[in-house]
Amino acid sequence: MESIAALGLACNVFQVISFGQETMNLVRDVYGKGSIEVPLAEYAVTLRDAAAHIKAFELPEKPRKHEVQLADNAAKCHLVARDLGEEINFLLAEKAKGDLLKTLKTVTKMAWRKRRLDRLEKQLRDLEKQMQSGLLARLCDKTDMMQTAQETLSQDVRHLLQQFRFGKTQASDLILRDGLETRQHISLESSKLRREIVEYAERSHEILFSRVDRVGQASATQVTSHLNTHRSDREISERRDRFIDSLSYYGMNERRNHASDSHSGTFEWIFSEIESEQEQHQWGNFADWLRSNESAIFSKSGDRMRFSCLTSSGVRGLQCSKI
């Protein structure tokens, strides 16, 4: 195992020990107060992720003694993290069912779990002592001899080595300080990410609103055009219906049904009179009338007849007549 890999594994072990101790205190508070007041699930996720990094390391084919010891401590630390995760899952499951307080009041279960917590806490203390007793010093000394390798170390690992060299050998303090700086860095990056997300969302909203506005205007124009066309068609239809209705009179058939038939001689009475008036000829001389074709049949008596017979003109007229 390379020195850098061994140092990284040691740092992960210390992180799990630190998170495990914090989680242990939180679990004890839950058993003491009877309620969960902290985001216990987040601690469980952090502990699980740190333990996953430990499990990912593998020993070389021919490991040395300190490498075997480091791997053994990492395996023990992983088991403690797993047991603590099971304890947290148990508490969260009981809370979800609403039976947390009732479960905590059960003396037998509390006693069994209390003994389990004591055992896990003792294992964490023992692991921390083993790591601080000489293993970390051996790894740091070996890392100091590799000047070229130090240049490839991350800033956090180099800071950890400097603090250890200055006499700050309490690993938990070093891990907690690095954890605090890590959380501050995460908080800063989260703030930057949040601002970028807000700016992107605002730009997206502006683009979306602009598109919606354009689509809305186009839709409004189209609807207005359709309404105007519909209104024009309706006006034309109303005018056509009004014109057709004006050609019809509801009493027309009634008046026709009440009209009586005309007399057979009405036509002759009307037009024959007009014809007789048009063809009537005024005769100024009786003799001329007698000579005309209109006097084909004529009879006369009285003074006028005697006058016609006694006068010469009358006699000539009678002689020329067809009587």
Rosetta constraint file for C-alpha pairs under 8 A:
AtomPair CA 1 CA 5 HARMONIC 6.51 0.50
AtomPair CA 1 CA 6 HARMONIC 6.46 0.50
AtomPair CA 1 CA 59 HARMONIC 6.44 0.50
AtomPair CA 1 CA 60 HARMONIC 5.76 0.50
AtomPair CA 1 CA 63 HARMONIC 7.14 0.50
AtomPair CA 1 CA 67 HARMONIC 7.22 0.50
AtomPair CA 2 CA 6 HARMONIC 6.20 0.50
AtomPair CA 3 CA 7 HARMONIC 6.05 0.50
AtomPair CA 3 CA 139 HARMONIC 6.89 0.50
AtomPair CA 3 CA 142 HARMONIC 7.05 0.50
AtomPair CA 3 CA 143 HARMONIC 6.29 0.50
AtomPair CA 4 CA 8 HARMONIC 6.13 0.50
AtomPair CA 4 CA 143 HARMONIC 7.29 0.50
AtomPair CA 4 CA 149 HARMONIC 7.67 0.50
AtomPair CA 4 CA 153 HARMONIC 7.72 0.50
AtomPair CA 5 CA 9 HARMONIC 6.18 0.50
AtomPair CA 6 CA 10 HARMONIC 6.18 0.50
AtomPair CA 6 CA 67 HARMONIC 7.41 0.50
AtomPair CA 6 CA 70 HARMONIC 7.83 0.50
AtomPair CA 6 CA 139 HARMONIC 7.32 0.50
AtomPair CA 7 CA 11 HARMONIC 6.22 0.50
AtomPair CA 7 CA 136 HARMONIC 7.93 0.50
AtomPair CA 7 CA 139 HARMONIC 6.37 0.50
AtomPair CA 7 CA 140 HARMONIC 7.63 0.50
AtomPair CA 8 CA 12 HARMONIC 6.26 0.50
AtomPair CA 9 CA 13 HARMONIC 6.22 0.50
AtomPair CA 9 CA 54 HARMONIC 6.38 0.50
AtomPair CA 9 CA 57 HARMONIC 7.21 0.50
AtomPair CA 9 CA 70 HARMONIC 7.94 0.50
AtomPair CA 9 CA 74 HARMONIC 7.67 0.50
AtomPair CA 10 CA 14 HARMONIC 6.32 0.50
AtomPair CA 10 CA 70 HARMONIC 7.19 0.50
AtomPair CA 10 CA 74 HARMONIC 7.95 0.50
AtomPair CA 10 CA 131 HARMONIC 7.88 0.50
AtomPair CA 10 CA 136 HARMONIC 7.23 0.50
AtomPair CA 11 CA 15 HARMONIC 6.21 0.50
AtomPair CA 11 CA 175 HARMONIC 7.88 0.50
AtomPair CA 12 CA 16 HARMONIC 6.24 0.50
AtomPair CA 12 CA 50 HARMONIC 6.59 0.50
AtomPair CA 12 CA 51 HARMONIC 7.79 0.50
AtomPair CA 12 CA 53 HARMONIC 6.98 0.50
AtomPair CA 12 CA 54 HARMONIC 6.25 0.50
AtomPair CA 13 CA 17 HARMONIC 6.22 0.50
AtomPair CA 13 CA 54 HARMONIC 6.83 0.50
AtomPair CA 13 CA 73 HARMONIC 7.71 0.50
AtomPair CA 13 CA 74 HARMONIC 5.92 0.50
AtomPair CA 13 CA 77 HARMONIC 6.69 0.50
AtomPair CA 14 CA 18 HARMONIC 6.11 0.50
AtomPair CA 14 CA 128 HARMONIC 7.31 0.50
AtomPair CA 14 CA 171 HARMONIC 6.93 0.50
AtomPair CA 14 CA 172 HARMONIC 6.98 0.50
AtomPair CA 14 CA 175 HARMONIC 6.65 0.50
AtomPair CA 15 CA 19 HARMONIC 6.09 0.50
AtomPair CA 15 CA 50 HARMONIC 6.98 0.50
AtomPair CA 15 CA 175 HARMONIC 6.14 0.50
AtomPair CA 16 CA 20 HARMONIC 5.72 0.50
AtomPair CA 16 CA 47 HARMONIC 6.38 0.50
AtomPair CA 16 CA 50 HARMONIC 5.90 0.50
AtomPair CA 16 CA 51 HARMONIC 6.38 0.50
AtomPair CA 16 CA 77 HARMONIC 6.94 0.50
AtomPair CA 16 CA 78 HARMONIC 7.96 0.50
AtomPair CA 16 CA 81 HARMONIC 7.14 0.50
AtomPair CA 17 CA 21 HARMONIC 6.16 0.50
AtomPair CA 17 CA 77 HARMONIC 7.11 0.50
AtomPair CA 17 CA 124 HARMONIC 6.01 0.50
AtomPair CA 17 CA 127 HARMONIC 7.85 0.50
AtomPair CA 17 CA 128 HARMONIC 7.02 0.50
AtomPair CA 17 CA 172 HARMONIC 7.93 0.50
AtomPair CA 18 CA 22 HARMONIC 6.40 0.50
AtomPair CA 18 CA 172 HARMONIC 6.06 0.50
AtomPair CA 18 CA 175 HARMONIC 7.00 0.50
AtomPair CA 18 CA 176 HARMONIC 7.15 0.50
AtomPair CA 19 CA 23 HARMONIC 6.02 0.50
AtomPair CA 19 CA 43 HARMONIC 7.61 0.50
AtomPair CA 19 CA 46 HARMONIC 7.70 0.50
AtomPair CA 19 CA 47 HARMONIC 6.10 0.50
AtomPair CA 20 CA 24 HARMONIC 5.97 0.50
AtomPair CA 20 CA 47 HARMONIC 6.91 0.50
AtomPair CA 20 CA 80 HARMONIC 7.85 0.50
AtomPair CA 20 CA 81 HARMONIC 6.53 0.50
AtomPair CA 20 CA 84 HARMONIC 7.36 0.50
AtomPair CA 20 CA 124 HARMONIC 7.52 0.50
AtomPair CA 21 CA 25 HARMONIC 6.35 0.50
AtomPair CA 21 CA 121 HARMONIC 7.14 0.50
AtomPair CA 21 CA 124 HARMONIC 7.36 0.50
AtomPair CA 22 CA 26 HARMONIC 6.41 0.50
AtomPair CA 23 CA 27 HARMONIC 6.18 0.50
AtomPair CA 23 CA 40 HARMONIC 7.97 0.50
AtomPair CA 23 CA 43 HARMONIC 6.59 0.50
AtomPair CA 23 CA 44 HARMONIC 7.83 0.50
AtomPair CA 23 CA 84 HARMONIC 7.61 0.50
AtomPair CA 24 CA 28 HARMONIC 6.26 0.50
AtomPair CA 24 CA 84 HARMONIC 7.53 0.50
AtomPair CA 24 CA 117 HARMONIC 7.25 0.50
AtomPair CA 24 CA 121 HARMONIC 7.13 0.50
AtomPair CA 25 CA 29 HARMONIC 6.27 0.50
AtomPair CA 26 CA 30 HARMONIC 6.37 0.50
AtomPair CA 26 CA 38 HARMONIC 7.89 0.50
AtomPair CA 26 CA 40 HARMONIC 7.64 0.50
AtomPair CA 27 CA 31 HARMONIC 6.45 0.50
AtomPair CA 27 CA 88 HARMONIC 7.37 0.50
AtomPair CA 28 CA 32 HARMONIC 6.10 0.50
AtomPair CA 29 CA 33 HARMONIC 5.89 0.50
AtomPair CA 29 CA 34 HARMONIC 7.94 0.50
AtomPair CA 30 CA 34 HARMONIC 5.36 0.50
AtomPair CA 30 CA 35 HARMONIC 5.42 0.50
AtomPair CA 30 CA 36 HARMONIC 5.60 0.50
AtomPair CA 30 CA 37 HARMONIC 7.88 0.50
AtomPair CA 31 CA 35 HARMONIC 7.59 0.50
AtomPair CA 31 CA 104 HARMONIC 6.48 0.50
AtomPair CA 31 CA 110 HARMONIC 7.77 0.50
AtomPair CA 34 CA 100 HARMONIC 7.34 0.50
AtomPair CA 34 CA 101 HARMONIC 5.60 0.50
AtomPair CA 34 CA 104 HARMONIC 6.54 0.50
AtomPair CA 35 CA 100 HARMONIC 7.39 0.50
AtomPair CA 35 CA 101 HARMONIC 7.08 0.50
AtomPair CA 36 CA 40 HARMONIC 7.46 0.50
AtomPair CA 39 CA 43 HARMONIC 7.11 0.50
AtomPair CA 40 CA 44 HARMONIC 6.40 0.50
AtomPair CA 40 CA 88 HARMONIC 7.09 0.50
AtomPair CA 41 CA 45 HARMONIC 6.34 0.50
AtomPair CA 41 CA 88 HARMONIC 7.33 0.50
AtomPair CA 41 CA 92 HARMONIC 7.68 0.50
AtomPair CA 42 CA 46 HARMONIC 6.25 0.50
AtomPair CA 43 CA 47 HARMONIC 6.03 0.50
AtomPair CA 44 CA 48 HARMONIC 6.05 0.50
AtomPair CA 44 CA 84 HARMONIC 7.96 0.50
AtomPair CA 44 CA 85 HARMONIC 5.74 0.50
AtomPair CA 44 CA 88 HARMONIC 6.70 0.50
AtomPair CA 45 CA 49 HARMONIC 6.17 0.50
AtomPair CA 46 CA 50 HARMONIC 6.25 0.50
AtomPair CA 47 CA 51 HARMONIC 6.16 0.50
AtomPair CA 47 CA 81 HARMONIC 6.48 0.50
AtomPair CA 47 CA 85 HARMONIC 7.57 0.50
AtomPair CA 48 CA 52 HARMONIC 6.14 0.50
AtomPair CA 48 CA 81 HARMONIC 6.90 0.50
AtomPair CA 48 CA 82 HARMONIC 7.41 0.50
AtomPair CA 48 CA 85 HARMONIC 7.17 0.50
AtomPair CA 49 CA 53 HARMONIC 6.63 0.50
AtomPair CA 50 CA 54 HARMONIC 6.77 0.50
AtomPair CA 51 CA 55 HARMONIC 6.39 0.50
AtomPair CA 51 CA 77 HARMONIC 7.65 0.50
AtomPair CA 51 CA 78 HARMONIC 5.39 0.50
AtomPair CA 51 CA 81 HARMONIC 6.48 0.50
AtomPair CA 51 CA 82 HARMONIC 8.00 0.50
AtomPair CA 52 CA 56 HARMONIC 6.34 0.50
AtomPair CA 52 CA 78 HARMONIC 7.94 0.50
AtomPair CA 53 CA 57 HARMONIC 7.16 0.50
AtomPair CA 54 CA 74 HARMONIC 6.17 0.50
AtomPair CA 54 CA 75 HARMONIC 7.70 0.50
AtomPair CA 54 CA 78 HARMONIC 6.93 0.50
AtomPair CA 55 CA 74 HARMONIC 7.62 0.50
AtomPair CA 55 CA 75 HARMONIC 7.31 0.50
AtomPair CA 55 CA 78 HARMONIC 7.07 0.50
AtomPair CA 59 CA 63 HARMONIC 6.30 0.50
AtomPair CA 59 CA 67 HARMONIC 7.49 0.50
AtomPair CA 59 CA 68 HARMONIC 7.70 0.50
AtomPair CA 59 CA 71 HARMONIC 7.30 0.50
AtomPair CA 63 CA 67 HARMONIC 5.94 0.50
AtomPair CA 63 CA 68 HARMONIC 6.30 0.50
AtomPair CA 64 CA 68 HARMONIC 6.25 0.50
AtomPair CA 65 CA 69 HARMONIC 6.29 0.50
AtomPair CA 66 CA 70 HARMONIC 6.04 0.50
AtomPair CA 66 CA 135 HARMONIC 7.04 0.50
AtomPair CA 67 CA 71 HARMONIC 6.08 0.50
AtomPair CA 68 CA 72 HARMONIC 6.05 0.50
AtomPair CA 69 CA 73 HARMONIC 6.19 0.50
AtomPair CA 70 CA 74 HARMONIC 6.16 0.50
AtomPair CA 70 CA 135 HARMONIC 7.60 0.50
AtomPair CA 71 CA 75 HARMONIC 6.17 0.50
AtomPair CA 72 CA 76 HARMONIC 6.28 0.50
AtomPair CA 73 CA 77 HARMONIC 6.03 0.50
AtomPair CA 73 CA 127 HARMONIC 6.46 0.50
AtomPair CA 74 CA 78 HARMONIC 6.10 0.50
AtomPair CA 75 CA 79 HARMONIC 6.39 0.50
AtomPair CA 76 CA 80 HARMONIC 6.36 0.50
AtomPair CA 76 CA 127 HARMONIC 8.00 0.50
AtomPair CA 77 CA 81 HARMONIC 6.22 0.50
AtomPair CA 77 CA 124 HARMONIC 7.28 0.50
AtomPair CA 77 CA 127 HARMONIC 7.41 0.50
AtomPair CA 78 CA 82 HARMONIC 6.19 0.50
AtomPair CA 79 CA 83 HARMONIC 6.27 0.50
AtomPair CA 80 CA 84 HARMONIC 6.18 0.50
AtomPair CA 80 CA 120 HARMONIC 6.14 0.50
AtomPair CA 80 CA 123 HARMONIC 7.49 0.50
AtomPair CA 80 CA 124 HARMONIC 7.52 0.50
AtomPair CA 81 CA 85 HARMONIC 6.10 0.50
AtomPair CA 82 CA 86 HARMONIC 6.32 0.50
AtomPair CA 83 CA 87 HARMONIC 6.30 0.50
AtomPair CA 83 CA 120 HARMONIC 7.92 0.50
AtomPair CA 84 CA 88 HARMONIC 6.28 0.50
AtomPair CA 84 CA 120 HARMONIC 7.89 0.50
AtomPair CA 85 CA 89 HARMONIC 6.14 0.50
AtomPair CA 86 CA 90 HARMONIC 6.13 0.50
AtomPair CA 87 CA 91 HARMONIC 6.44 0.50
AtomPair CA 88 CA 92 HARMONIC 6.17 0.50
AtomPair CA 89 CA 93 HARMONIC 5.98 0.50
AtomPair CA 90 CA 94 HARMONIC 6.24 0.50
AtomPair CA 91 CA 95 HARMONIC 6.18 0.50
AtomPair CA 91 CA 100 HARMONIC 6.95 0.50
AtomPair CA 92 CA 96 HARMONIC 6.13 0.50
AtomPair CA 93 CA 97 HARMONIC 6.36 0.50
AtomPair CA 94 CA 98 HARMONIC 6.17 0.50
AtomPair CA 94 CA 99 HARMONIC 5.30 0.50
AtomPair CA 94 CA 100 HARMONIC 4.78 0.50
AtomPair CA 94 CA 103 HARMONIC 7.48 0.50
AtomPair CA 95 CA 99 HARMONIC 6.07 0.50
AtomPair CA 95 CA 100 HARMONIC 4.87 0.50
AtomPair CA 99 CA 103 HARMONIC 5.96 0.50
AtomPair CA 100 CA 104 HARMONIC 6.16 0.50
AtomPair CA 101 CA 105 HARMONIC 6.29 0.50
AtomPair CA 102 CA 106 HARMONIC 6.80 0.50
AtomPair CA 103 CA 109 HARMONIC 7.60 0.50
AtomPair CA 104 CA 109 HARMONIC 7.44 0.50
AtomPair CA 104 CA 110 HARMONIC 6.16 0.50
AtomPair CA 105 CA 110 HARMONIC 7.39 0.50
AtomPair CA 106 CA 110 HARMONIC 6.23 0.50
AtomPair CA 107 CA 111 HARMONIC 6.03 0.50
AtomPair CA 108 CA 112 HARMONIC 6.22 0.50
AtomPair CA 109 CA 113 HARMONIC 6.09 0.50
AtomPair CA 110 CA 114 HARMONIC 5.84 0.50
AtomPair CA 111 CA 115 HARMONIC 6.25 0.50
AtomPair CA 112 CA 116 HARMONIC 6.34 0.50
AtomPair CA 113 CA 117 HARMONIC 6.13 0.50
AtomPair CA 114 CA 118 HARMONIC 6.20 0.50
AtomPair CA 115 CA 119 HARMONIC 6.20 0.50
AtomPair CA 116 CA 120 HARMONIC 6.25 0.50
AtomPair CA 117 CA 121 HARMONIC 6.03 0.50
AtomPair CA 118 CA 122 HARMONIC 6.16 0.50
AtomPair CA 119 CA 123 HARMONIC 6.27 0.50
AtomPair CA 120 CA 124 HARMONIC 6.32 0.50
AtomPair CA 121 CA 125 HARMONIC 6.37 0.50
AtomPair CA 122 CA 126 HARMONIC 6.17 0.50
AtomPair CA 123 CA 127 HARMONIC 6.13 0.50
AtomPair CA 124 CA 128 HARMONIC 6.16 0.50
AtomPair CA 125 CA 129 HARMONIC 6.24 0.50
AtomPair CA 126 CA 130 HARMONIC 6.24 0.50
AtomPair CA 127 CA 131 HARMONIC 6.18 0.50
AtomPair CA 128 CA 132 HARMONIC 6.13 0.50
AtomPair CA 128 CA 171 HARMONIC 7.83 0.50
AtomPair CA 129 CA 133 HARMONIC 5.81 0.50
AtomPair CA 130 CA 134 HARMONIC 7.20 0.50
AtomPair CA 130 CA 135 HARMONIC 7.13 0.50
AtomPair CA 131 CA 135 HARMONIC 5.33 0.50
AtomPair CA 131 CA 136 HARMONIC 5.86 0.50
AtomPair CA 132 CA 136 HARMONIC 6.00 0.50
AtomPair CA 132 CA 137 HARMONIC 7.56 0.50
AtomPair CA 132 CA 169 HARMONIC 7.20 0.50
AtomPair CA 132 CA 170 HARMONIC 7.47 0.50
AtomPair CA 132 CA 171 HARMONIC 6.87 0.50
AtomPair CA 133 CA 137 HARMONIC 7.85 0.50
AtomPair CA 134 CA 138 HARMONIC 6.05 0.50
AtomPair CA 135 CA 139 HARMONIC 6.30 0.50
AtomPair CA 136 CA 140 HARMONIC 6.08 0.50
AtomPair CA 137 CA 141 HARMONIC 6.07 0.50
AtomPair CA 138 CA 142 HARMONIC 6.21 0.50
AtomPair CA 139 CA 143 HARMONIC 6.13 0.50
AtomPair CA 140 CA 144 HARMONIC 6.14 0.50
AtomPair CA 140 CA 161 HARMONIC 6.72 0.50
AtomPair CA 141 CA 145 HARMONIC 6.58 0.50
AtomPair CA 142 CA 146 HARMONIC 6.91 0.50
AtomPair CA 143 CA 147 HARMONIC 7.63 0.50
AtomPair CA 143 CA 149 HARMONIC 7.53 0.50
AtomPair CA 143 CA 150 HARMONIC 7.03 0.50
AtomPair CA 144 CA 150 HARMONIC 7.38 0.50
AtomPair CA 146 CA 150 HARMONIC 6.41 0.50
AtomPair CA 147 CA 151 HARMONIC 6.93 0.50
AtomPair CA 148 CA 152 HARMONIC 7.40 0.50
AtomPair CA 149 CA 153 HARMONIC 6.89 0.50
AtomPair CA 150 CA 158 HARMONIC 7.58 0.50
AtomPair CA 153 CA 157 HARMONIC 6.31 0.50
AtomPair CA 153 CA 158 HARMONIC 6.41 0.50
AtomPair CA 154 CA 158 HARMONIC 6.39 0.50
AtomPair CA 155 CA 159 HARMONIC 6.13 0.50
AtomPair CA 156 CA 160 HARMONIC 6.26 0.50
AtomPair CA 156 CA 178 HARMONIC 7.03 0.50
AtomPair CA 157 CA 161 HARMONIC 6.37 0.50
AtomPair CA 158 CA 162 HARMONIC 6.24 0.50
AtomPair CA 159 CA 163 HARMONIC 6.22 0.50
AtomPair CA 160 CA 164 HARMONIC 6.27 0.50
AtomPair CA 160 CA 174 HARMONIC 6.62 0.50
AtomPair CA 160 CA 178 HARMONIC 7.98 0.50
AtomPair CA 161 CA 165 HARMONIC 6.09 0.50
AtomPair CA 162 CA 166 HARMONIC 6.23 0.50
AtomPair CA 163 CA 167 HARMONIC 6.70 0.50
AtomPair CA 163 CA 168 HARMONIC 5.52 0.50
AtomPair CA 163 CA 169 HARMONIC 7.72 0.50
AtomPair CA 163 CA 174 HARMONIC 7.56 0.50
AtomPair CA 164 CA 168 HARMONIC 4.91 0.50
AtomPair CA 164 CA 169 HARMONIC 5.26 0.50
AtomPair CA 168 CA 174 HARMONIC 7.71 0.50
AtomPair CA 170 CA 174 HARMONIC 6.64 0.50
AtomPair CA 171 CA 175 HARMONIC 6.09 0.50
AtomPair CA 172 CA 176 HARMONIC 5.97 0.50
AtomPair CA 173 CA 177 HARMONIC 6.04 0.50
AtomPair CA 174 CA 178 HARMONIC 6.17 0.50
AtomPair CA 175 CA 179 HARMONIC 5.91 0.50
AtomPair CA 176 CA 180 HARMONIC 6.07 0.50
AtomPair CA 177 CA 181 HARMONIC 6.28 0.50
AtomPair CA 178 CA 182 HARMONIC 5.99 0.50
AtomPair CA 179 CA 183 HARMONIC 6.09 0.50
AtomPair CA 180 CA 184 HARMONIC 6.15 0.50
AtomPair CA 181 CA 185 HARMONIC 6.08 0.50
AtomPair CA 182 CA 186 HARMONIC 6.07 0.50
AtomPair CA 183 CA 187 HARMONIC 5.98 0.50
AtomPair CA 184 CA 188 HARMONIC 6.14 0.50
AtomPair CA 185 CA 189 HARMONIC 6.14 0.50
AtomPair CA 186 CA 190 HARMONIC 5.89 0.50
AtomPair CA 187 CA 191 HARMONIC 6.16 0.50
AtomPair CA 188 CA 192 HARMONIC 6.37 0.50
AtomPair CA 189 CA 193 HARMONIC 6.02 0.50
AtomPair CA 190 CA 194 HARMONIC 5.93 0.50
AtomPair CA 191 CA 195 HARMONIC 6.21 0.50
AtomPair CA 192 CA 196 HARMONIC 6.24 0.50
AtomPair CA 193 CA 197 HARMONIC 6.08 0.50
AtomPair CA 194 CA 198 HARMONIC 6.13 0.50
AtomPair CA 195 CA 199 HARMONIC 6.11 0.50
AtomPair CA 196 CA 200 HARMONIC 6.02 0.50
AtomPair CA 197 CA 201 HARMONIC 5.96 0.50
AtomPair CA 198 CA 202 HARMONIC 6.08 0.50
AtomPair CA 199 CA 203 HARMONIC 6.20 0.50
AtomPair CA 200 CA 204 HARMONIC 6.02 0.50
AtomPair CA 201 CA 205 HARMONIC 6.01 0.50
AtomPair CA 202 CA 206 HARMONIC 6.20 0.50
AtomPair CA 203 CA 207 HARMONIC 6.22 0.50
AtomPair CA 204 CA 208 HARMONIC 5.95 0.50
AtomPair CA 205 CA 209 HARMONIC 5.87 0.50
AtomPair CA 206 CA 210 HARMONIC 6.02 0.50
AtomPair CA 207 CA 211 HARMONIC 6.21 0.50
AtomPair CA 208 CA 212 HARMONIC 6.05 0.50
AtomPair CA 209 CA 213 HARMONIC 5.92 0.50
AtomPair CA 210 CA 214 HARMONIC 6.24 0.50
AtomPair CA 211 CA 215 HARMONIC 6.09 0.50
AtomPair CA 212 CA 216 HARMONIC 5.85 0.50
AtomPair CA 213 CA 217 HARMONIC 6.09 0.50
AtomPair CA 214 CA 218 HARMONIC 6.20 0.50
AtomPair CA 215 CA 219 HARMONIC 6.02 0.50
AtomPair CA 216 CA 220 HARMONIC 5.98 0.50
AtomPair CA 217 CA 221 HARMONIC 6.11 0.50
AtomPair CA 218 CA 222 HARMONIC 6.15 0.50
AtomPair CA 219 CA 223 HARMONIC 6.02 0.50
AtomPair CA 220 CA 224 HARMONIC 6.00 0.50
AtomPair CA 221 CA 225 HARMONIC 6.14 0.50
AtomPair CA 222 CA 226 HARMONIC 6.20 0.50
AtomPair CA 223 CA 227 HARMONIC 6.08 0.50
AtomPair CA 224 CA 228 HARMONIC 6.12 0.50
AtomPair CA 225 CA 229 HARMONIC 6.15 0.50
AtomPair CA 226 CA 230 HARMONIC 5.99 0.50
AtomPair CA 227 CA 231 HARMONIC 5.94 0.50
AtomPair CA 228 CA 232 HARMONIC 6.07 0.50
AtomPair CA 229 CA 233 HARMONIC 6.12 0.50
AtomPair CA 230 CA 234 HARMONIC 6.05 0.50
AtomPair CA 231 CA 235 HARMONIC 6.17 0.50
AtomPair CA 232 CA 236 HARMONIC 6.24 0.50
AtomPair CA 233 CA 237 HARMONIC 6.10 0.50
AtomPair CA 234 CA 238 HARMONIC 6.08 0.50
AtomPair CA 235 CA 239 HARMONIC 6.16 0.50
AtomPair CA 236 CA 240 HARMONIC 6.14 0.50
AtomPair CA 237 CA 241 HARMONIC 6.13 0.50
AtomPair CA 238 CA 242 HARMONIC 6.02 0.50
AtomPair CA 239 CA 243 HARMONIC 6.12 0.50
AtomPair CA 240 CA 244 HARMONIC 6.21 0.50
AtomPair CA 241 CA 245 HARMONIC 6.03 0.50
AtomPair CA 242 CA 246 HARMONIC 6.14 0.50
AtomPair CA 243 CA 247 HARMONIC 6.72 0.50
AtomPair CA 244 CA 248 HARMONIC 7.11 0.50
AtomPair CA 248 CA 252 HARMONIC 7.86 0.50
AtomPair CA 250 CA 254 HARMONIC 7.96 0.50
AtomPair CA 251 CA 255 HARMONIC 6.17 0.50
AtomPair CA 252 CA 256 HARMONIC 6.34 0.50
AtomPair CA 253 CA 257 HARMONIC 6.09 0.50
AtomPair CA 254 CA 258 HARMONIC 6.35 0.50
AtomPair CA 255 CA 259 HARMONIC 6.36 0.50
AtomPair CA 262 CA 266 HARMONIC 6.85 0.50
AtomPair CA 265 CA 269 HARMONIC 6.01 0.50
AtomPair CA 266 CA 270 HARMONIC 6.20 0.50
AtomPair CA 267 CA 271 HARMONIC 6.08 0.50
AtomPair CA 267 CA 272 HARMONIC 7.92 0.50
AtomPair CA 268 CA 272 HARMONIC 5.16 0.50
AtomPair CA 268 CA 273 HARMONIC 7.81 0.50
AtomPair CA 269 CA 273 HARMONIC 6.20 0.50
AtomPair CA 270 CA 274 HARMONIC 6.69 0.50
AtomPair CA 271 CA 275 HARMONIC 6.11 0.50
AtomPair CA 272 CA 276 HARMONIC 6.04 0.50
AtomPair CA 273 CA 277 HARMONIC 6.07 0.50
AtomPair CA 274 CA 278 HARMONIC 6.15 0.50
AtomPair CA 275 CA 279 HARMONIC 6.13 0.50
AtomPair CA 276 CA 280 HARMONIC 5.63 0.50
AtomPair CA 283 CA 288 HARMONIC 7.35 0.50
AtomPair CA 283 CA 289 HARMONIC 6.26 0.50
AtomPair CA 284 CA 288 HARMONIC 7.89 0.50
AtomPair CA 285 CA 289 HARMONIC 6.45 0.50
AtomPair CA 286 CA 290 HARMONIC 6.22 0.50
AtomPair CA 287 CA 291 HARMONIC 6.32 0.50
AtomPair CA 287 CA 313 HARMONIC 7.39 0.50
AtomPair CA 287 CA 314 HARMONIC 6.65 0.50
AtomPair CA 287 CA 317 HARMONIC 5.44 0.50
AtomPair CA 288 CA 292 HARMONIC 6.31 0.50
AtomPair CA 288 CA 317 HARMONIC 7.91 0.50
AtomPair CA 289 CA 294 HARMONIC 7.18 0.50
AtomPair CA 289 CA 295 HARMONIC 6.56 0.50
AtomPair CA 290 CA 294 HARMONIC 7.72 0.50
AtomPair CA 290 CA 295 HARMONIC 5.38 0.50
AtomPair CA 290 CA 317 HARMONIC 6.52 0.50
AtomPair CA 290 CA 318 HARMONIC 7.54 0.50
AtomPair CA 290 CA 321 HARMONIC 6.28 0.50
AtomPair CA 291 CA 295 HARMONIC 7.14 0.50
AtomPair CA 291 CA 317 HARMONIC 6.76 0.50
AtomPair CA 291 CA 320 HARMONIC 6.67 0.50
AtomPair CA 291 CA 321 HARMONIC 5.97 0.50
AtomPair CA 292 CA 296 HARMONIC 7.93 0.50
AtomPair CA 296 CA 321 HARMONIC 7.90 0.50
AtomPair CA 296 CA 322 HARMONIC 6.62 0.50
AtomPair CA 296 CA 323 HARMONIC 7.65 0.50
AtomPair CA 297 CA 323 HARMONIC 7.34 0.50
AtomPair CA 298 CA 323 HARMONIC 7.58 0.50
AtomPair CA 300 CA 304 HARMONIC 7.61 0.50
AtomPair CA 300 CA 305 HARMONIC 5.82 0.50
AtomPair CA 301 CA 305 HARMONIC 5.09 0.50
AtomPair CA 301 CA 306 HARMONIC 7.63 0.50
AtomPair CA 302 CA 306 HARMONIC 6.54 0.50
AtomPair CA 303 CA 307 HARMONIC 6.06 0.50
AtomPair CA 304 CA 308 HARMONIC 6.13 0.50
AtomPair CA 305 CA 309 HARMONIC 6.22 0.50
AtomPair CA 306 CA 310 HARMONIC 6.01 0.50
AtomPair CA 307 CA 311 HARMONIC 6.08 0.50
AtomPair CA 307 CA 314 HARMONIC 7.45 0.50
AtomPair CA 308 CA 312 HARMONIC 7.94 0.50
AtomPair CA 308 CA 313 HARMONIC 7.51 0.50
AtomPair CA 308 CA 314 HARMONIC 4.22 0.50
AtomPair CA 308 CA 315 HARMONIC 6.36 0.50
AtomPair CA 309 CA 314 HARMONIC 5.73 0.50
AtomPair CA 309 CA 315 HARMONIC 5.40 0.50
AtomPair CA 309 CA 318 HARMONIC 7.91 0.50
AtomPair CA 310 CA 314 HARMONIC 7.15 0.50
AtomPair CA 310 CA 315 HARMONIC 7.12 0.50
AtomPair CA 311 CA 315 HARMONIC 6.27 0.50
AtomPair CA 312 CA 316 HARMONIC 6.23 0.50
AtomPair CA 313 CA 317 HARMONIC 6.15 0.50
AtomPair CA 314 CA 318 HARMONIC 6.14 0.50
AtomPair CA 315 CA 319 HARMONIC 6.08 0.50
AtomPair CA 316 CA 320 HARMONIC 6.31 0.50
AtomPair CA 317 CA 321 HARMONIC 6.28 0.50
AtomPair CA 318 CA 323 HARMONIC 7.67 0.50
